[in-house]
């Protein structure tokens, strides 16, 4: 998706885009200031992490228990949003304490404020969706159709937004590329803490309870550690180092290796300068033309 410099959404939204909530969610929840992925392999790991996180957030065990109601995932999303509203600043604050010797908070003020705005925007969208759901259930029959269409648009918008913010974790990659996997790991474990503390398996057997409750956070942790490891090995991005002390990350995309034997600069295919078919300059020998006729015949007679 092309992005215009200086525009928060990349300059891609038009009036026609409002008919496609997924396009609006892509522009709003993955704005232009979020850095592009460094490596395709890291991007694939992030997608797997998002899928595993969705399993924990939606609580797939509700499907096994029987029946599916739209209100339950909305309530789960609202609960997760409230948890994120407190958990994300605490985790980032802990990392700022770790980074205190390498730099100041002022150096990270802009990306931190942008991430906080994105977090508040997502929480507000989830709260607005729940409010529209409540209004639709108690509205006049004449207003049910309009409210229902608005709710469907907001549902698709929020769902796509949840996928986006799960990948970039509210743009915290703009602060440090290692923060999204770290926040994903901490969040997924805290989501299952109530179930682990109470031993509530939601009506499932012990085996299914362990699989559905611990499966997602364990998977997210494994993928997150692998993602952090690749960022560290390939790009030297360390979680404990202050972002201001690190060298800027390389441009996204693989760089093709230089073939052996090629000179470091210039093109070997440029033609030589000048006209290769021009006559060579002749060196004067004796001040005259060596092929000029002699004034006398050498064999005269």
Residue pairs with C-beta under 8 A, 6 or more apart in sequence:
1 10
1 12
1 26
1 27
2 10
2 11
2 12
3 10
3 11
3 12
3 32
4 10
4 11
4 12
4 32
5 32
7 32
8 31
8 32
8 33
9 27
9 28
9 31
9 32
10 27
10 31
10 32
12 23
12 27
13 23
13 24
13 27
17 23
17 24
17 27
18 24
21 153
21 154
21 156
21 157
21 160
22 156
22 157
22 160
24 157
25 156
25 157
25 158
25 159
25 160
25 161
25 164
26 160
26 164
28 121
28 161
29 118
29 121
29 122
29 160
29 161
29 164
29 165
30 164
30 167
30 168
31 114
31 118
31 171
33 111
33 114
33 171
33 174
34 168
34 171
34 173
34 174
35 173
35 174
35 177
35 249
36 252
37 43
37 46
37 252
38 177
38 231
38 234
38 235
38 249
38 250
38 252
39 230
39 234
39 235
39 252
40 254
41 230
42 227
42 230
42 231
45 223
45 226
45 227
45 230
46 167
46 180
46 181
46 227
47 167
48 219
48 223
49 166
49 167
49 181
49 184
49 220
49 223
49 224
49 227
50 163
50 166
50 167
52 188
52 216
52 219
52 220
52 223
53 166
53 184
53 187
53 188
53 216
53 220
54 162
54 163
54 166
55 212
55 215
55 216
55 219
56 188
56 191
56 192
56 216
56 217
56 220
57 76
57 77
57 80
57 162
57 166
57 191
58 73
58 76
58 77
59 72
59 73
59 76
60 212
61 202
61 204
61 208
61 209
61 212
61 213
62 68
62 72
62 73
62 202
64 204
64 208
64 212
65 202
65 203
65 204
70 133
70 155
71 133
74 126
74 129
74 130
74 133
75 130
77 126
77 158
77 162
78 126
78 127
78 130
80 187
80 191
81 122
81 123
81 126
81 127
82 123
83 187
83 190
83 191
84 119
84 123
84 170
84 187
85 119
85 120
85 123
87 183
87 186
87 187
87 190
88 115
88 119
88 169
88 170
88 172
88 183
88 187
89 116
91 182
91 183
91 186
92 112
92 115
92 172
92 175
92 179
92 183
95 176
95 179
95 182
95 239
96 105
96 108
98 240
99 240
99 241
99 242
99 243
101 242
102 241
102 242
102 244
102 245
103 242
103 243
103 244
103 245
104 244
105 112
107 242
107 243
107 244
108 175
108 243
108 244
111 171
111 172
111 174
111 175
112 175
114 171
114 174
115 170
115 171
115 172
115 174
115 175
116 170
118 165
118 170
118 171
119 165
119 170
122 161
122 162
122 165
122 170
125 154
125 157
125 158
125 161
126 158
128 154
129 151
129 154
129 155
129 158
132 147
132 150
132 151
132 154
133 151
135 147
136 144
136 147
136 148
136 151
139 147
166 184
167 180
168 180
169 179
169 180
169 183
169 184
172 179
172 180
172 183
173 179
173 180
175 243
176 237
176 239
176 243
177 231
177 235
177 237
177 249
178 228
178 231
178 232
178 237
178 238
178 239
179 239
181 223
181 224
181 225
181 227
181 228
182 224
182 228
182 239
184 220
184 224
185 217
185 220
185 221
185 224
185 225
188 216
188 217
188 220
188 221
189 217
189 221
191 217
192 213
192 214
192 216
192 217
194 200
195 201
195 202
195 213
196 213
201 208
201 209
201 213
202 209
204 212
228 239
231 237
232 238
232 239
235 249
235 250
236 246
236 247
237 246
237 249
238 246
262 268
